[in-house]
């Protein structure tokens, strides 16, 4: 990614992870009495918190597919494909592990809580799906773009069909990816839709980022498209309903949070891409490079992963706004500091696991 390095990607990832940190901290620890829908500040916080996950999924799909396309253009995408599949499996494994309470397991108590699906598993599975789509359509760039955009739209428009889905005839590990009735925080649908849209955007960058006027044009496009999705996508879905008489379009328009949030994501992209040259030397880029480490550390400190002892255990729903704001700032600083200086970086974790797998493969070959 050196020739056309997209610095704004790391900036957007940093924005998303910091928004996640403050959102999780405040949502988990603030006293419910202060959740006042009539308070403008609370409403603003809620609105921006709702942008976090869509931004994370979209930017993940964008950067991952962009790297795949660049590797394919160089004539050797096999290492990137293997790396992507491994990365997806790694996220799945870490996502499951964060729900494990080691002390309970040592005491012989096992439950199905660790099978609950959260953001890491959904992103991991999304990466694996994107690899499969890349393998199928990598020789047909424009068709690949069309497929990605179509899949994103289909995931969003069909949301009413699986909004309250209940699955009882599948293994719990599989069912949790499709339904929230067992406690899953995220499900692969509709969230893969954001990854698909991010991948679609990456195909545009891949084909045109080297062109002279691309940057101002794509920023303007992000703003116009974002405005349309936020304020007019419901109207457009309703218009399509009257034109086609497809009831699903009306149901989607009546509860149209997915396209609206995607519009918010595009506005965020426009802002960060417009000011990209001012961000290249800032610490925010370093934060954007360590999102996995930050996610894991914040989960351990806040929710007590592995031990059951986290901030939630001691301060659950007990802080006032002042305490929550001060605590959030301290929490964000500690988590980021830990990811910089005391935690294994994403690259180091990845390389370590790769070496372990390669060693196992070598030993198996020697035994054969």
C-alpha positions in Angstrom: 0.0 0.0 0.0 3.0 2.3 -0.2 2.5 3.8 -3.7 -1.0 5.0 -2.9 -1.0 4.8 0.9 -4.5 5.6 2.3 -3.6 7.2 5.6 -7.2 8.1 6.3 -8.0 4.4 6.8 -5.9 4.3 10.0 -7.4 7.6 11.1 -11.0 6.2 10.6 -10.1 3.0 12.4 -8.7 5.1 15.3 -11.9 7.1 15.4 -14.0 4.0 15.5 -12.0 2.3 18.2 -11.9 5.4 20.4 -15.6 5.8 20.0 -16.0 2.2 20.9 -13.9 2.6 24.1 -15.9 5.6 25.4 -19.2 4.1 24.2 -18.6 0.8 26.0 -17.3 2.4 29.2 -20.2 4.9 29.6 -22.9 2.5 28.5 -21.7 -0.2 30.9 -21.0 2.0 34.0 -23.2 5.0 34.0 -26.3 5.0 36.2 -29.5 4.4 34.1 -31.1 7.4 35.8 -28.9 9.7 33.7 -30.1 8.1 30.4 -32.5 10.9 29.6 -33.8 10.9 26.0 -34.8 14.6 26.5 -31.2 15.6 27.1 -29.5 16.9 23.9 -26.0 15.8 25.0 -27.2 12.3 25.7 -29.0 12.1 22.4 -25.8 13.4 20.6 -23.8 10.7 22.4 -26.2 8.0 21.5 -26.3 9.1 17.9 -22.5 9.0 17.5 -22.2 5.8 19.4 -24.5 4.3 16.8 -22.0 5.1 14.1 -19.1 3.2 15.7 -19.9 -0.4 14.6 -21.0 0.5 11.0 -17.7 2.4 10.6 -15.6 -0.4 11.9 -17.2 -3.0 9.7 -17.1 -0.8 6.6 -13.4 0.2 7.0 -12.5 -3.4 7.7 -14.0 -4.5 4.4 -12.4 -1.6 2.6 -8.8 -2.0 3.7 -8.8 -5.8 3.5 -10.2 -6.0 0.0 -8.0 -3.1 -1.2 -5.0 -5.1 -0.1 -6.3 -8.2 -1.9 -6.9 -6.3 -5.1 -3.3 -4.8 -5.0 -1.8 -8.3 -4.4 -3.8 -9.7 -7.3 -2.7 -6.8 -9.6 0.9 -7.8 -8.8 0.2 -11.3 -9.9 0.5 -13.0 -6.5 -2.5 -12.8 -4.3 -2.1 -16.3 -2.7 -0.1 -15.1 0.3 -2.6 -12.4 0.9 -5.5 -14.9 0.6 -3.9 -17.3 3.1 -3.2 -14.3 5.4 -6.8 -13.2 5.1 -8.2 -16.6 5.9 -5.8 -16.9 8.9 -6.7 -13.4 10.0 -10.4 -14.3 9.9 -9.9 -17.5 11.9 -7.7 -15.6 14.4 -10.5 -13.1 15.0 -13.0 -15.9 15.5 -10.7 -17.6 18.0 -10.0 -14.4 20.0 -13.7 -13.4 19.9 -14.7 -16.7 21.5 -11.8 -16.6 24.0 -12.8 -13.2 25.4 -16.1 -14.8 26.7 -14.3 -17.5 28.6 -14.0 -17.4 32.4 -10.9 -19.5 33.2 -11.7 -19.7 37.0 -15.2 -21.1 36.2 -13.7 -23.7 33.9 -11.1 -24.8 36.4 -13.9 -25.3 38.9 -15.7 -27.5 36.4 -18.5 -25.0 35.5 -19.1 -24.7 31.8 -21.9 -22.7 30.1 -22.7 -21.6 26.6 -21.9 -17.9 27.2 -18.5 -18.1 25.4 -20.5 -19.1 22.2 -22.1 -15.7 22.1 -21.2 -13.8 18.9 -19.7 -10.3 19.1 -18.0 -7.9 16.7 -14.7 -9.9 16.3 -16.4 -13.1 15.2 -18.6 -11.2 12.7 -15.6 -9.3 11.3 -13.6 -12.5 11.1 -16.3 -14.3 9.2 -16.8 -11.3 7.0 -13.1 -11.4 6.0 -13.4 -15.1 5.2 -16.5 -14.4 3.0 -14.7 -11.6 1.2 -11.8 -13.9 0.5 -14.2 -16.4 -1.1 -15.9 -13.7 -3.2 -12.4 -12.4 -4.3 -11.4 -15.9 -5.4 -14.6 -16.3 -7.4 -14.6 -12.9 -9.1 -11.0 -11.6 -9.0 -10.7 -11.9 -12.8 -13.9 -9.8 -13.3 -13.2 -6.5 -11.5 -16.4 -4.7 -12.5 -18.5 -7.7 -11.8 -16.9 -8.0 -8.4 -17.9 -4.4 -7.6 -21.4 -5.1 -8.7 -21.7 -8.2 -6.6 -20.4 -6.5 -3.5 -22.8 -3.5 -3.9 -25.6 -5.9 -4.6 -24.8 -8.1 -1.5 -24.6 -5.0 0.7 -28.1 -3.8 -0.5 -29.6 -7.3 -0.1 -28.3 -7.6 3.4 -29.9 -4.3 4.4 -33.2 -4.5 2.5 -33.8 -8.1 3.7 -33.3 -7.1 7.4 -37.1 -7.3 8.3 -36.9 -11.0 7.3 -34.4 -11.9 10.0 -34.9 -9.1 12.5 -36.6 -11.3 15.1 -35.3 -14.6 13.7 -35.5 -17.6 16.1 -33.4 -20.7 15.3 -33.8 -23.9 17.3 -32.9 -26.7 14.8 -29.2 -25.8 14.4 -26.2 -26.2 16.6 -25.9 -23.2 19.0 -22.5 -22.2 17.6 -24.0 -21.8 14.1 -27.4 -20.4 15.2 -25.7 -17.6 17.2 -24.4 -16.1 14.0 -28.0 -15.6 12.7 -30.1 -14.9 15.8 -29.8 -12.8 19.0 -32.2 -14.8 21.1 -29.2 -16.6 22.8 -27.4 -13.4 23.7 -25.3 -12.6 20.6 -24.5 -8.9 20.4 -23.9 -9.0 16.6 -25.0 -11.3 13.9 -23.4 -11.8 10.5 -26.6 -10.3 8.9 -27.0 -7.4 8.5 -23.4 -6.5 9.6 -21.7 -8.2 6.7 -23.5 -5.7 4.5 -21.3 -2.9 5.8 -18.2 -5.0 5.1 -19.5 -5.6 1.6 -20.0 -1.9 1.0 -16.5 -1.2 2.3 -15.2 -3.8 -0.1 -17.2 -2.1 -2.9 -15.6 1.2 -2.0 -12.1 -0.4 -2.1 -12.7 -1.5 -5.8 -13.3 2.2 -6.6 -10.1 3.3 -4.8 -8.2 0.5 -6.5 -9.2 1.5 -10.0 -9.0 5.3 -9.6 -6.9 6.4 -6.6 -3.9 7.1 -8.8 -5.9 9.6 -11.0 -5.2 13.3 -10.5 -8.7 14.5 -9.5 -9.9 11.4 -7.8 -9.5 12.7 -4.2 -11.8 15.7 -4.5 -14.3 13.8 -6.6 -14.5 10.9 -4.1 -14.9 13.3 -1.2 -17.7 15.1 -2.9 -19.3 11.7 -3.8 -19.0 10.5 -0.2 -20.8 13.7 1.0 -23.6 13.5 -1.6 -24.1 9.8 -1.2 -24.0 10.1 2.6 -26.6 12.9 2.5 -28.8 10.8 0.3 -28.6 7.7 2.5 -29.2 9.7 5.7 -32.1 11.8 4.5 -33.6 10.2 1.4 -33.0 6.4 1.4 -36.3 5.8 3.2 -38.1 7.8 0.6 -36.3 5.9 -2.2 -37.2 2.5 -0.7 -40.8 3.7 -0.4 -40.8 4.8 -4.0 -39.4 1.5 -5.1 -42.2 -0.2 -3.1 -44.9 1.7 -5.0 -43.1 1.0 -8.3 -42.6 -2.7 -7.7 -45.2 -3.6 -5.1 -42.6 -5.6 -3.2 -43.7 -5.5 0.4 -40.2 -6.1 1.8 -39.1 -2.6 0.5 -41.8 -0.9 2.5 -40.9 -2.9 5.6 -37.3 -1.9 5.1 -38.2 1.8 4.6 -40.2 1.9 7.8 -37.2 0.9 9.9 -34.3 2.1 7.9 -31.4 2.4 10.3 -28.9 0.4 8.2 -28.8 2.7 5.1 -28.9 5.7 7.4 -25.9 4.6 9.3 -24.1 3.8 6.1 -24.7 7.4 5.1 -23.1 8.5 8.4 -20.1 6.3 7.6 -19.6 8.0 4.2 -19.6 11.4 5.8 -17.0 10.2 8.3 -14.9 8.9 5.4 -15.3 12.3 3.6 -14.1 14.3 6.6 -11.1 12.1 7.4 -10.0 11.8 3.7 -10.3 15.5 3.2 -8.0 16.2 6.2 -5.8 13.2 5.5 -2.6 15.3 5.0 -2.9 16.8 8.5 -3.2 13.3 10.1 -0.1 11.6 8.7 2.2 12.3 11.7 -0.4 12.2 14.5 -0.6 9.5 17.2 -4.1 8.7 15.9 -2.6 6.7 13.1 -0.7 4.6 15.6 -3.9 4.0 17.4 -5.5 2.9 14.2 -2.8 0.3 13.6 -3.4 -1.4 17.0 -7.2 -1.8 17.0 -7.1 -5.5 17.8 -4.8 -5.1 20.8 -6.9 -2.2 22.0 -10.1 -4.2 21.6 -8.7 -7.2 23.6 -7.3 -5.0 26.4 -10.4 -3.0 26.8 -12.5 -6.2 27.0 -10.2 -7.6 29.7 -10.2 -4.4 31.8 -13.9 -3.5 31.4 -15.7 -6.8 31.2 -13.2 -9.0 33.0 -12.4 -11.5 30.2 -10.7 -14.7 31.4 -11.0 -13.9 35.1 -14.5 -12.4 35.6 -13.0 -9.4 37.4 -13.4 -6.2 35.5 -14.7 -2.7 36.1 -18.2 -3.9 35.3 -18.1 -6.2 38.3 -17.4 -3.3 40.7 -19.0 -0.2 39.1 -21.8 -1.6 37.0 -24.5 1.1 36.4 -23.2 3.2 39.3 -21.4 6.3 37.9 -22.7 9.8 37.5 -21.9 11.8 34.3 -18.9 13.5 35.8 -17.4 10.3 37.0 -18.2 8.6 33.7 -16.5 11.3 31.6 -13.4 11.4 33.8 -13.3 7.6 34.0 -13.7 7.4 30.2 -10.7 9.6 29.6 -8.5 7.7 32.0 -9.7 4.4 30.6 -8.9 5.4 27.0 -5.4 6.6 28.0 -4.7 3.4 29.9 -5.9 1.1 27.2 -4.1 2.9 24.4 -0.9 3.1 26.5 -1.1 -0.6 27.3 -1.5 -1.4 23.6 1.6 0.7 22.7 4.0 -0.5 25.4 2.9 -3.6 27.2 0.7 -5.6 24.8 1.8 -7.7 21.9 0.9 -5.8 18.7 -1.4 -7.2 16.1 1.5 -8.0 13.8 3.5 -9.8 16.5 0.5 -11.9 17.6 -0.2 -12.8 14.0 3.4 -13.7 13.2 3.8 -15.8 16.4 0.7 -17.9 15.5 1.8 -18.2 11.9 5.2 -19.6 13.1 3.5 -22.1 15.4 1.3 -23.3 12.6 4.2 -23.6 10.2 6.2 -25.5 12.8 3.3 -28.0 13.3 3.0 -28.4 9.5 6.8 -29.1 9.2 6.7 -31.7 12.0 3.8 -33.4 10.4 5.6 -33.5 7.0 8.7 -34.9 8.7 6.7 -37.6 10.4 5.1 -38.6 7.1 
